[in-house]
Amino acid sequence: MQEQKVFLIGYMASGKSTLGKELSQKLNCPFVDLDNKVEEQMGMRIEEAIEKYGELYFRKQEHETLKKILESLPESAVVATGGGTPVFYNNMKMLNDSGQTIFLDVPLQELMSRLEDHEDRPLLKNHKDKMEFIAKHLFERRPFYSLSKHRVVGVGINVIDLAKLLK
């Protein structure tokens, strides 16, 4: 398989980090979790940063961290982006210009099921009707996610599906 950078895009709990780790092993290349790198750069958890400084502060830090990562990535790597990464600044264009982008399009009901017990997700924290919030959020983000070069739809997306796209 030729050298390439792969960026996994999708809503929270769509499997970006889990599949990203597996894909990087299959492709024998490094894996980068953007959320982890942003936390390292800020010196605090994303949840803390959003509570303390607001979401826009976090998004600016995320954008700056993404730029640094893109400058330093090896020829082949797999990157799991944050769920909102494609929506802010020119992040989606930067990702598409840098490599293969794959939108993990997981159905709403499945996302709800995966997020049911995740009260630690900062954007879900203060919403009583999580289904309504996620549906609205997904609707707003979908146009950005849809700019990805590839799209995989379903509940059981696996690393084999992703690897086939990259051949």
N, C-alpha and C positions, 0 to 999 in steps of 0.2 A: 504494500500500500504506500502510495506517495506521501511525502511529508505534508502535513496540513494542520492548521489550527481549527479546532471545533468548538463552537460556543452553543451551549444548551440554554434554551430560552423557554419560559413558560411561567404559569402562575405558581404561587407558593404551594408546595406539596405535590407538584407535578412529577417529581422524581429527578430533578436536575442534578442534585449532588450524588444521589445513590447511583444513578445511571452513569453519571460523569466519571465516578471512580472506576466502575466496571469497564467503561469504554476505554479509559486511559490504560487500564491493564491489558485489554485486548489489543490495543494499538501500540502497546509498549512505549508510552510517552507520559510526561508529567501531567498531573491533575491539579487544577487550581480552583478553589472555591472562592469566588469574589466576595461573598459575605464575610468569610473568615479573614480575608486580606484587608477588607475595610475596617473590621474590628481591630486588627493589629495596628493599622495606620492611626485610628482614632484613640487607641488605648482604652477602649470601652466597648461593651456590647451594643449592638444596634438598638436594642430596646432602650437602653440607658440614654443613648445619644438622641433618639427621637423624643423621649420624655423630657430630657433636659433642654435640648436646643430646637426641637421640631423636625418634621420630616424633610423640609427643604435643606436644612443644614446637613442632614445625613445624605441626601441625594447629591449634594455638591461634593462631599467627601467620597462618595461612591464613584462619581464621575472622575475625580482626580486620581483615585486608586486605579480605576479601569484604564486610564491613559497610561499610567506607570506600568501596569501589567502588560498592556499591548506593546509597549516599547521594549520590554524585557523578556517576552515569551520566546522560547526556543522555536525552531522550525515546526515542530510537532508538539501539540499540547491539547488538552481538553479543559475547557473552562465552564464551570457552572455559574451562570449569572444570578443576580437576585431577581425576584419576581417583577420588580418595578424598574429594573435597570434599563430595558429598552425604551421606556416611556419618557425618560428625562434627557435633557440636553440633546446632543446629536449621537447618543450612545449607540442606537441601532445602526446608524450609518457607519460608525466606527467599527462595529462588530462585523457587519457585512463586508466592509472593505478589508478586514483583517483575516477573514477565513470563512469557513462553512458555518452557517447558523441553522440550528434545528429547533423548531417550535414543538415542544411536547404538549400536544393538545389533548388534555385529559378532561373528560366530561364533568360538568358541574357537580352532579351527585357524588361522583367518586372523590372529587376534591373536598366536598363537604365531609364525607366519611373520613378521609385522611386527616382533616383539620379539626375534627370534632373535639378531640382531647388536647388540643394545642392552644391553651390559653396564653402561652408565652409569646405568641406571634404578636408583635407590637401593633400592627394595623388592625388586628381582630379584637384587640383587648376590650374596647368599650362599646362593642356593638351587641345589642340584645338579639337582633335577628341576623345571625351570621349568614344564613342562606341568602337573604336579600342583599347584604353587603357584598358577599363574594360574587353573586350574579352581576351586580352593578359594576363592581370593580373589573371583573372579567370582560364585561361588555366594553368598558372604557379602554382597557388595555389591548384587546384583541386586534385592533387595527395596527398597532405597533408590532405585536407578536407575528402578525400575518406578513410582515415585511421580511421574515426569515426566508432563507433560500430553500429550506426544506421544512416539511411539516409531517409529524407522525401523530395519528389520531388513535385514541383508545385508552382502555383501562390497563391492559397488560403490555404496555410498551416495554421492550427489552433491548438489551445491548446488541443482539443480533439484528433487530430491525434498524438500529442506528448505524451499525457497521455497513449494512447493505447500501444505505444512502451514500456512503462515502467512497464507494468503489468507483 
